[in-house]
Amino acid sequence: MKIILAPMEGVVDYAMRELLTASGHYDLCITEFVRVVDQVYRPAFFRKICPELDPELNQGGTTRAGTPVRVQLLGQHADWMAENAAVAADLGSCGIDINFGCPAKTVNRHRGGAILLQEPETLYKIVKAVRDAVPGDQPVSAKMRLGYATADLALDCAHAIESAGANMITVHARTKMEGYKPPAHWHIIDDMRRHISIPVTANGDIWSRPDAENCRRVSGCDDIMIGRGALCLPNLASVIKVNAAPMPWKEACDILILYACFSRPSHQRGYLPSRIKQWFSYLKRHYPEAHILFEKIKRLRQLDDIITLIRQER
Ligand SMILES: Cc1cc2nc3c(=O)[nH]c(=O)nc-3n(C[C@H](O)[C@H](O)[C@H](O)COP(=O)(O)O)c2cc1C
């Protein structure tokens, strides 16, 4: 079984990848999406989204725990996607992932993300162009939802992605219209998986070890991707893979403090306090203690005050 840490724009950044993969058992991370419209980004831009590619950090495209990181691109123009994919691949990204699942209105209005699931032939063109632009030893993967309004075209989309030469597909088992509303329809992934021959990774609503077992059984997939669950329980991958004990609250606090210390000069004032508060909204799902602590920090603006309180309460 492989476990992939899901791309989450505005949430799973460099620091988060470092901290979550440090607890082990992640096989791959996908970056937040790079929105491709009508330009080729410079290497510096890719290194900002994916500092693991920065030669100065000397990480060779992996987190410091050794988990490979793959750049994700989102866009509708095959040629621009291909040119950007070539740059990211050349910088050492562990392959390229293509986002066909983003439900954001602004992105969909400009024909990016999940809206393309209505046009399997466009998916084909994009994946083919990216595959042709990236050296053969660097995988190309695509991440899709079941469809836009319905799952009627799910298999056509998966076929298009496969026949264009992708090496793997991740399926978030909901349509765009379903947003994040439970349940995730893992059984539909099973229908798709049976008709295609490249590996399929199942995604959606895996919050615990039993969820992972159910998802793998129902979808028939070996591999899974976890997103929000990984933020709720920072060692969820180890819990799933080797039945590790769930991380105690005290250790989760230590990770929060480390996250706060990942400050970078480029971060604007308020960036880290708001990111820490955002992380609390996930931690609250697993740790009752997080509710109490969040009430105390929610109005604090200074990072130091927040860190002091977390240290006191842990
Ligand atoms: C805040 C947030 C940001 C996300 N950003 C991305 C993204 O940049 N690219 C992408 O393919 N999916 C993105 N997703 C979708 C997740 O990768 C994942 O498919 C979804 O959350 C379902 O998995 P989960 O139930 O394990 O969280 C995002 C989801 C959330 C909640």
The ligand as a Gaussian input file, in Angstrom:
#p B3LYP/6-31G(d) Opt

LIG

0 1
 C       -8.461000      23.452000       1.700000
 C       -8.315000      22.439000       0.582000
 C       -7.430000      22.693000      -0.461000
 C       -7.304000      21.767000      -1.511000
 N       -6.401000      22.022000      -2.523000
 C       -6.244000      21.108000      -3.524000
 C       -5.251000      21.308000      -4.540000
 O       -4.506000      22.297000      -4.559000
 N       -5.164000      20.365000      -5.527000
 C       -5.965000      19.255000      -5.541000
 O       -5.840000      18.423000      -6.446000
 N       -6.877000      19.028000      -4.572000
 C       -7.012000      19.921000      -3.565000
 N       -7.911000      19.666000      -2.563000
 C       -8.632000      18.377000      -2.533000
 C       -7.855000      17.358000      -1.675000
 O       -6.613000      17.060000      -2.260000
 C       -8.653000      16.045000      -1.497000
 O       -8.930000      15.533000      -2.770000
 C       -9.964000      16.259000      -0.748000
 O       -9.763000      17.053000       0.413000
 C      -10.590000      14.909000      -0.344000
 O       -9.690000      14.153000       0.425000
 P       -9.772000      14.087000       2.046000
 O      -11.166000      13.681000       2.390000
 O       -8.718000      13.088000       2.431000
 O       -9.475000      15.478000       2.553000
 C       -8.065000      20.579000      -1.519000
 C       -8.953000      20.333000      -0.455000
 C       -9.086000      21.239000       0.578000
 C      -10.041000      20.932000       1.706000

